[in-house]
Amino acid sequence: MAAYGYHCEECEEAIWLAAPRAELAWLKDRAHVAREVAKHVQAGLDSWIADGLAFLDHHGGHSVVLTQRSERSPK
């Protein structure tokens, strides 16, 4: 099983989020849309969206890429 997240190539920091790769790619490409939606949603955003936006904001202007890691199943 794989986990997906973002990796800042300049800071060498990564965050692993509970979302599929396609949704993380969408968020990275459309962060401005998600921020606008967040202003108008009373219930708040899913935690992976809020955490992803916070990571992207913190690393604004840096090279942030989607990344994958394999998770080993417990034996």
Biopython code that builds the backbone (N, CA, C, O; Angstrom):
import numpy as np
from Bio.PDB.StructureBuilder import StructureBuilder

atoms = [
    (1, "MET", "N", (0.840, -1.165, 0.000)),
    (1, "MET", "CA", (0.000, 0.000, 0.000)),
    (1, "MET", "C", (0.891, 1.236, 0.000)),
    (1, "MET", "O", (1.952, 1.238, 0.624)),
    (2, "ALA", "N", (0.471, 2.275, -0.689)),
    (2, "ALA", "CA", (1.285, 3.477, -0.808)),
    (2, "ALA", "C", (0.603, 4.662, -0.147)),
    (2, "ALA", "O", (-0.624, 4.734, -0.086)),
    (3, "ALA", "N", (1.407, 5.585, 0.344)),
    (3, "ALA", "CA", (0.923, 6.856, 0.890)),
    (3, "ALA", "C", (1.463, 7.957, -0.010)),
    (3, "ALA", "O", (2.563, 7.845, -0.552)),
    (4, "TYR", "N", (0.698, 9.001, -0.162)),
    (4, "TYR", "CA", (1.094, 10.111, -1.018)),
    (4, "TYR", "C", (1.168, 11.393, -0.211)),
    (4, "TYR", "O", (0.506, 11.535, 0.817)),
    (5, "GLY", "N", (1.967, 12.307, -0.681)),
    (5, "GLY", "CA", (2.107, 13.577, 0.006)),
    (5, "GLY", "C", (2.888, 14.566, -0.838)),
    (5, "GLY", "O", (3.070, 14.383, -2.042)),
    (6, "TYR", "N", (3.340, 15.612, -0.179)),
    (6, "TYR", "CA", (4.149, 16.642, -0.822)),
    (6, "TYR", "C", (5.543, 16.615, -0.216)),
    (6, "TYR", "O", (5.730, 16.272, 0.951)),
    (7, "HIS", "N", (6.517, 16.988, -1.042)),
    (7, "HIS", "CA", (7.908, 17.066, -0.599)),
    (7, "HIS", "C", (8.487, 18.376, -1.107)),
    (7, "HIS", "O", (8.437, 18.664, -2.303)),
    (8, "CYS", "N", (9.038, 19.169, -0.191)),
    (8, "CYS", "CA", (9.711, 20.414, -0.569)),
    (8, "CYS", "C", (11.161, 20.066, -0.856)),
    (8, "CYS", "O", (11.891, 19.626, 0.032)),
    (9, "GLU", "N", (11.572, 20.264, -2.097)),
    (9, "GLU", "CA", (12.936, 19.908, -2.495)),
    (9, "GLU", "C", (13.981, 20.844, -1.904)),
    (9, "GLU", "O", (15.151, 20.474, -1.797)),
    (10, "GLU", "N", (13.578, 22.048, -1.520)),
    (10, "GLU", "CA", (14.540, 22.993, -0.962)),
    (10, "GLU", "C", (14.746, 22.792, 0.538)),
    (10, "GLU", "O", (15.873, 22.882, 1.024)),
    (11, "CYS", "N", (13.674, 22.523, 1.271)),
    (11, "CYS", "CA", (13.751, 22.353, 2.724)),
    (11, "CYS", "C", (13.917, 20.898, 3.140)),
    (11, "CYS", "O", (14.252, 20.609, 4.289)),
    (12, "GLU", "N", (13.679, 19.979, 2.197)),
    (12, "GLU", "CA", (13.725, 18.534, 2.475)),
    (12, "GLU", "C", (12.677, 18.106, 3.499)),
    (12, "GLU", "O", (12.877, 17.137, 4.231)),
    (13, "GLU", "N", (11.558, 18.832, 3.547)),
    (13, "GLU", "CA", (10.457, 18.466, 4.430)),
    (13, "GLU", "C", (9.379, 17.785, 3.602)),
    (13, "GLU", "O", (9.214, 18.080, 2.419)),
    (14, "ALA", "N", (8.647, 16.871, 4.230)),
    (14, "ALA", "CA", (7.553, 16.183, 3.549)),
    (14, "ALA", "C", (6.363, 16.091, 4.480)),
    (14, "ALA", "O", (6.499, 16.133, 5.702)),
    (15, "ILE", "N", (5.194, 15.964, 3.878)),
    (15, "ILE", "CA", (3.964, 15.732, 4.623)),
    (15, "ILE", "C", (3.216, 14.617, 3.906)),
    (15, "ILE", "O", (3.134, 14.601, 2.678)),
    (16, "TRP", "N", (2.679, 13.696, 4.677)),
    (16, "TRP", "CA", (1.937, 12.561, 4.126)),
    (16, "TRP", "C", (0.474, 12.765, 4.477)),
    (16, "TRP", "O", (0.120, 12.895, 5.649)),
    (17, "LEU", "N", (-0.376, 12.793, 3.456)),
    (17, "LEU", "CA", (-1.778, 13.118, 3.652)),
    (17, "LEU", "C", (-2.680, 11.940, 3.301)),
    (17, "LEU", "O", (-2.340, 11.106, 2.462)),
    (18, "ALA", "N", (-3.817, 11.890, 3.948)),
    (18, "ALA", "CA", (-4.779, 10.796, 3.741)),
    (18, "ALA", "C", (-5.675, 11.109, 2.552)),
    (18, "ALA", "O", (-6.879, 11.320, 2.702)),
    (19, "ALA", "N", (-5.072, 11.135, 1.375)),
    (19, "ALA", "CA", (-5.814, 11.413, 0.145)),
    (19, "ALA", "C", (-5.105, 10.735, -1.024)),
    (19, "ALA", "O", (-3.894, 10.522, -0.982)),
    (20, "PRO", "N", (-5.858, 10.400, -2.061)),
    (20, "PRO", "CA", (-5.243, 9.787, -3.247)),
    (20, "PRO", "C", (-4.355, 10.785, -3.991)),
    (20, "PRO", "O", (-4.499, 11.999, -3.847)),
    (21, "ARG", "N", (-3.449, 10.251, -4.775)),
    (21, "ARG", "CA", (-2.509, 11.074, -5.544)),
    (21, "ARG", "C", (-3.223, 12.090, -6.426)),
    (21, "ARG", "O", (-2.801, 13.243, -6.511)),
    (22, "ALA", "N", (-4.305, 11.668, -7.085)),
    (22, "ALA", "CA", (-5.020, 12.566, -7.998)),
    (22, "ALA", "C", (-5.582, 13.780, -7.255)),
    (22, "ALA", "O", (-5.565, 14.894, -7.780)),
    (23, "GLU", "N", (-6.077, 13.565, -6.041)),
    (23, "GLU", "CA", (-6.625, 14.691, -5.284)),
    (23, "GLU", "C", (-5.520, 15.623, -4.798)),
    (23, "GLU", "O", (-5.718, 16.836, -4.736)),
    (24, "LEU", "N", (-4.360, 15.068, -4.453)),
    (24, "LEU", "CA", (-3.234, 15.922, -4.054)),
    (24, "LEU", "C", (-2.727, 16.737, -5.239)),
    (24, "LEU", "O", (-2.362, 17.902, -5.079)),
    (25, "ALA", "N", (-2.701, 16.136, -6.421)),
    (25, "ALA", "CA", (-2.293, 16.877, -7.620)),
    (25, "ALA", "C", (-3.283, 18.004, -7.890)),
    (25, "ALA", "O", (-2.884, 19.120, -8.223)),
    (26, "TRP", "N", (-4.584, 17.709, -7.745)),
    (26, "TRP", "CA", (-5.604, 18.734, -7.951)),
    (26, "TRP", "C", (-5.401, 19.883, -6.971)),
    (26, "TRP", "O", (-5.440, 21.048, -7.367)),
    (27, "LEU", "N", (-5.183, 19.566, -5.690)),
    (27, "LEU", "CA", (-5.003, 20.607, -4.679)),
    (27, "LEU", "C", (-3.780, 21.464, -4.981)),
    (27, "LEU", "O", (-3.837, 22.688, -4.865)),
    (28, "LYS", "N", (-2.675, 20.830, -5.366)),
    (28, "LYS", "CA", (-1.449, 21.585, -5.664)),
    (28, "LYS", "C", (-1.666, 22.522, -6.853)),
    (28, "LYS", "O", (-1.191, 23.658, -6.847)),
    (29, "ASP", "N", (-2.378, 22.046, -7.865)),
    (29, "ASP", "CA", (-2.606, 22.852, -9.070)),
    (29, "ASP", "C", (-3.679, 23.915, -8.873)),
    (29, "ASP", "O", (-3.706, 24.911, -9.596)),
    (30, "ARG", "N", (-4.558, 23.710, -7.903)),
    (30, "ARG", "CA", (-5.683, 24.624, -7.716)),
    (30, "ARG", "C", (-5.808, 25.108, -6.273)),
    (30, "ARG", "O", (-6.913, 25.281, -5.759)),
    (31, "ALA", "N", (-4.679, 25.321, -5.636)),
    (31, "ALA", "CA", (-4.682, 25.767, -4.242)),
    (31, "ALA", "C", (-5.452, 27.077, -4.092)),
    (31, "ALA", "O", (-6.126, 27.289, -3.085)),
    (32, "HIS", "N", (-5.355, 27.943, -5.078)),
    (32, "HIS", "CA", (-6.068, 29.225, -5.007)),
    (32, "HIS", "C", (-7.582, 29.015, -4.949)),
    (32, "HIS", "O", (-8.281, 29.776, -4.281)),
    (33, "VAL", "N", (-8.093, 28.001, -5.634)),
    (33, "VAL", "CA", (-9.530, 27.690, -5.603)),
    (33, "VAL", "C", (-9.909, 27.161, -4.223)),
    (33, "VAL", "O", (-10.920, 27.575, -3.655)),
    (34, "ALA", "N", (-9.108, 26.258, -3.687)),
    (34, "ALA", "CA", (-9.395, 25.682, -2.367)),
    (34, "ALA", "C", (-9.376, 26.763, -1.282)),
    (34, "ALA", "O", (-10.189, 26.728, -0.358)),
    (35, "ARG", "N", (-8.455, 27.717, -1.391)),
    (35, "ARG", "CA", (-8.405, 28.806, -0.409)),
    (35, "ARG", "C", (-9.674, 29.658, -0.475)),
    (35, "ARG", "O", (-10.202, 30.074, 0.556)),
    (36, "GLU", "N", (-10.154, 29.911, -1.680)),
    (36, "GLU", "CA", (-11.377, 30.700, -1.850)),
    (36, "GLU", "C", (-12.578, 29.950, -1.293)),
    (36, "GLU", "O", (-13.423, 30.547, -0.627)),
    (37, "VAL", "N", (-12.665, 28.660, -1.553)),
    (37, "VAL", "CA", (-13.761, 27.839, -1.022)),
    (37, "VAL", "C", (-13.721, 27.849, 0.504)),
    (37, "VAL", "O", (-14.763, 27.930, 1.153)),
    (38, "ALA", "N", (-12.533, 27.768, 1.070)),
    (38, "ALA", "CA", (-12.389, 27.739, 2.524)),
    (38, "ALA", "C", (-12.993, 28.987, 3.181)),
    (38, "ALA", "O", (-13.481, 28.922, 4.309)),
    (39, "LYS", "N", (-12.960, 30.103, 2.484)),
    (39, "LYS", "CA", (-13.520, 31.343, 3.025)),
    (39, "LYS", "C", (-15.040, 31.277, 3.146)),
    (39, "LYS", "O", (-15.632, 32.015, 3.934)),
    (40, "HIS", "N", (-15.669, 30.403, 2.376)),
    (40, "HIS", "CA", (-17.127, 30.385, 2.301)),
    (40, "HIS", "C", (-17.761, 29.122, 2.872)),
    (40, "HIS", "O", (-18.981, 28.971, 2.812)),
    (41, "VAL", "N", (-16.972, 28.227, 3.415)),
    (41, "VAL", "CA", (-17.494, 26.972, 3.948)),
    (41, "VAL", "C", (-17.510, 27.061, 5.469)),
    (41, "VAL", "O", (-16.466, 27.228, 6.099)),
    (42, "GLN", "N", (-18.685, 26.949, 6.047)),
    (42, "GLN", "CA", (-18.806, 27.069, 7.500)),
    (42, "GLN", "C", (-18.264, 25.839, 8.224)),
    (42, "GLN", "O", (-17.665, 25.960, 9.293)),
    (43, "ALA", "N", (-18.472, 24.668, 7.650)),
    (43, "ALA", "CA", (-18.054, 23.431, 8.320)),
    (43, "ALA", "C", (-16.552, 23.200, 8.227)),
    (43, "ALA", "O", (-16.024, 22.319, 8.905)),
    (44, "GLY", "N", (-15.865, 23.963, 7.414)),
    (44, "GLY", "CA", (-14.426, 23.774, 7.253)),
    (44, "GLY", "C", (-14.106, 22.759, 6.175)),
    (44, "GLY", "O", (-14.996, 22.085, 5.656)),
    (45, "LEU", "N", (-12.862, 22.658, 5.851)),
    (45, "LEU", "CA", (-12.395, 21.733, 4.826)),
    (45, "LEU", "C", (-11.991, 20.416, 5.467)),
    (45, "LEU", "O", (-11.750, 20.351, 6.672)),
    (46, "ASP", "N", (-11.917, 19.369, 4.655)),
    (46, "ASP", "CA", (-11.368, 18.108, 5.146)),
    (46, "ASP", "C", (-9.962, 18.384, 5.671)),
    (46, "ASP", "O", (-9.262, 19.267, 5.174)),
    (47, "SER", "N", (-9.561, 17.619, 6.682)),
    (47, "SER", "CA", (-8.260, 17.885, 7.310)),
    (47, "SER", "C", (-7.101, 17.757, 6.333)),
    (47, "SER", "O", (-6.136, 18.514, 6.435)),
    (48, "TRP", "N", (-7.166, 16.816, 5.384)),
    (48, "TRP", "CA", (-6.053, 16.667, 4.444)),
    (48, "TRP", "C", (-5.932, 17.899, 3.556)),
    (48, "TRP", "O", (-4.826, 18.259, 3.153)),
    (49, "ILE", "N", (-7.053, 18.554, 3.243)),
    (49, "ILE", "CA", (-6.999, 19.765, 2.415)),
    (49, "ILE", "C", (-6.381, 20.901, 3.229)),
    (49, "ILE", "O", (-5.489, 21.600, 2.749)),
    (50, "ALA", "N", (-6.852, 21.079, 4.447)),
    (50, "ALA", "CA", (-6.312, 22.145, 5.302)),
    (50, "ALA", "C", (-4.819, 21.929, 5.558)),
    (50, "ALA", "O", (-4.034, 22.875, 5.489)),
    (51, "ASP", "N", (-4.427, 20.691, 5.852)),
    (51, "ASP", "CA", (-3.007, 20.387, 6.099)),
    (51, "ASP", "C", (-2.180, 20.584, 4.834)),
    (51, "ASP", "O", (-1.065, 21.104, 4.893)),
    (52, "GLY", "N", (-2.720, 20.173, 3.696)),
    (52, "GLY", "CA", (-2.011, 20.348, 2.426)),
    (52, "GLY", "C", (-1.825, 21.813, 2.080)),
    (52, "GLY", "O", (-0.744, 22.220, 1.655)),
    (53, "LEU", "N", (-2.878, 22.612, 2.261)),
    (53, "LEU", "CA", (-2.762, 24.054, 1.993)),
    (53, "LEU", "C", (-1.750, 24.707, 2.925)),
    (53, "LEU", "O", (-0.976, 25.563, 2.497)),
    (54, "ALA", "N", (-1.750, 24.311, 4.186)),
    (54, "ALA", "CA", (-0.785, 24.879, 5.134)),
    (54, "ALA", "C", (0.643, 24.556, 4.695)),
    (54, "ALA", "O", (1.520, 25.417, 4.760)),
    (55, "PHE", "N", (0.881, 23.318, 4.248)),
    (55, "PHE", "CA", (2.213, 22.932, 3.790)),
    (55, "PHE", "C", (2.594, 23.741, 2.546)),
    (55, "PHE", "O", (3.707, 24.260, 2.456)),
    (56, "LEU", "N", (1.667, 23.846, 1.591)),
    (56, "LEU", "CA", (1.958, 24.603, 0.360)),
    (56, "LEU", "C", (2.204, 26.077, 0.668)),
    (56, "LEU", "O", (3.084, 26.694, 0.068)),
    (57, "ASP", "N", (1.434, 26.649, 1.599)),
    (57, "ASP", "CA", (1.647, 28.049, 1.981)),
    (57, "ASP", "C", (3.005, 28.243, 2.641)),
    (57, "ASP", "O", (3.715, 29.206, 2.351)),
    (58, "HIS", "N", (3.361, 27.317, 3.534)),
    (58, "HIS", "CA", (4.646, 27.407, 4.245)),
    (58, "HIS", "C", (5.831, 27.316, 3.280)),
    (58, "HIS", "O", (6.876, 27.918, 3.525)),
    (59, "HIS", "N", (5.673, 26.578, 2.200)),
    (59, "HIS", "CA", (6.754, 26.371, 1.241)),
    (59, "HIS", "C", (6.504, 27.123, -0.067)),
    (59, "HIS", "O", (7.030, 26.750, -1.115)),
    (60, "GLY", "N", (5.704, 28.175, 0.003)),
    (60, "GLY", "CA", (5.416, 28.992, -1.177)),
    (60, "GLY", "C", (6.693, 29.492, -1.834)),
    (60, "GLY", "O", (7.594, 29.984, -1.154)),
    (61, "GLY", "N", (6.771, 29.367, -3.140)),
    (61, "GLY", "CA", (7.963, 29.784, -3.873)),
    (61, "GLY", "C", (9.038, 28.715, -3.951)),
    (61, "GLY", "O", (10.012, 28.875, -4.687)),
    (62, "HIS", "N", (8.884, 27.634, -3.211)),
    (62, "HIS", "CA", (9.838, 26.517, -3.267)),
    (62, "HIS", "C", (9.363, 25.491, -4.283)),
    (62, "HIS", "O", (8.218, 25.527, -4.734)),
    (63, "SER", "N", (10.238, 24.599, -4.627)),
    (63, "SER", "CA", (9.895, 23.498, -5.519)),
    (63, "SER", "C", (9.251, 22.387, -4.682)),
    (63, "SER", "O", (9.940, 21.658, -3.967)),
    (64, "VAL", "N", (7.927, 22.268, -4.779)),
    (64, "VAL", "CA", (7.190, 21.242, -4.042)),
    (64, "VAL", "C", (6.676, 20.224, -5.054)),
    (64, "VAL", "O", (6.035, 20.581, -6.042)),
    (65, "VAL", "N", (6.964, 18.973, -4.798)),
    (65, "VAL", "CA", (6.557, 17.897, -5.706)),
    (65, "VAL", "C", (5.686, 16.881, -4.970)),
    (65, "VAL", "O", (5.764, 16.740, -3.749)),
    (66, "LEU", "N", (4.860, 16.181, -5.738)),
    (66, "LEU", "CA", (4.109, 15.054, -5.185)),
    (66, "LEU", "C", (5.075, 13.911, -4.976)),
    (66, "LEU", "O", (5.981, 13.704, -5.782)),
    (67, "THR", "N", (4.891, 13.171, -3.904)),
    (67, "THR", "CA", (5.790, 12.070, -3.611)),
    (67, "THR", "C", (4.991, 10.874, -3.116)),
    (67, "THR", "O", (3.830, 11.001, -2.726)),
    (68, "GLN", "N", (5.622, 9.727, -3.139)),
    (68, "GLN", "CA", (4.981, 8.490, -2.734)),
    (68, "GLN", "C", (5.937, 7.684, -1.864)),
    (68, "GLN", "O", (7.146, 7.670, -2.095)),
    (69, "ARG", "N", (5.386, 7.022, -0.873)),
    (69, "ARG", "CA", (6.179, 6.098, -0.073)),
    (69, "ARG", "C", (5.383, 4.809, 0.082)),
    (69, "ARG", "O", (4.153, 4.819, 0.143)),
    (70, "SER", "N", (6.091, 3.735, 0.143)),
    (70, "SER", "CA", (5.444, 2.437, 0.337)),
    (70, "SER", "C", (5.268, 2.197, 1.816)),
    (70, "SER", "O", (6.164, 2.453, 2.621)),
    (71, "GLU", "N", (4.097, 1.702, 2.156)),
    (71, "GLU", "CA", (3.836, 1.342, 3.551)),
    (71, "GLU", "C", (3.818, -0.173, 3.631)),
    (71, "GLU", "O", (3.085, -0.842, 2.903)),
    (72, "ARG", "N", (4.625, -0.692, 4.513)),
    (72, "ARG", "CA", (4.695, -2.141, 4.688)),
    (72, "ARG", "C", (3.559, -2.607, 5.579)),
    (72, "ARG", "O", (3.239, -1.965, 6.580)),
    (73, "SER", "N", (2.966, -3.699, 5.221)),
    (73, "SER", "CA", (1.916, -4.285, 6.059)),
    (73, "SER", "C", (2.532, -4.983, 7.252)),
    (73, "SER", "O", (3.563, -5.643, 7.130)),
    (74, "PRO", "N", (1.898, -4.837, 8.412)),
    (74, "PRO", "CA", (2.443, -5.556, 9.575)),
    (74, "PRO", "C", (2.283, -7.074, 9.387)),
    (74, "PRO", "O", (1.289, -7.539, 8.829)),
    (75, "LYS", "N", (3.251, -7.813, 9.850)),
    (75, "LYS", "CA", (3.214, -9.272, 9.697)),
    (75, "LYS", "C", (2.586, -9.923, 10.887)),
    (75, "LYS", "O", (2.471, -11.148, 10.932)),
]
sb = StructureBuilder()
sb.init_structure("model")
sb.init_model(0)
sb.init_chain("A")
sb.init_seg("    ")
for serial, (resi, resn, name, xyz) in enumerate(atoms, 1):
    if name == "N":
        sb.init_residue(resn, " ", resi, " ")
    sb.init_atom(name, np.array(xyz, "f"), 0.0, 1.0, " ", f" {name:<3s}", serial, name[0])
structure = sb.get_structure()
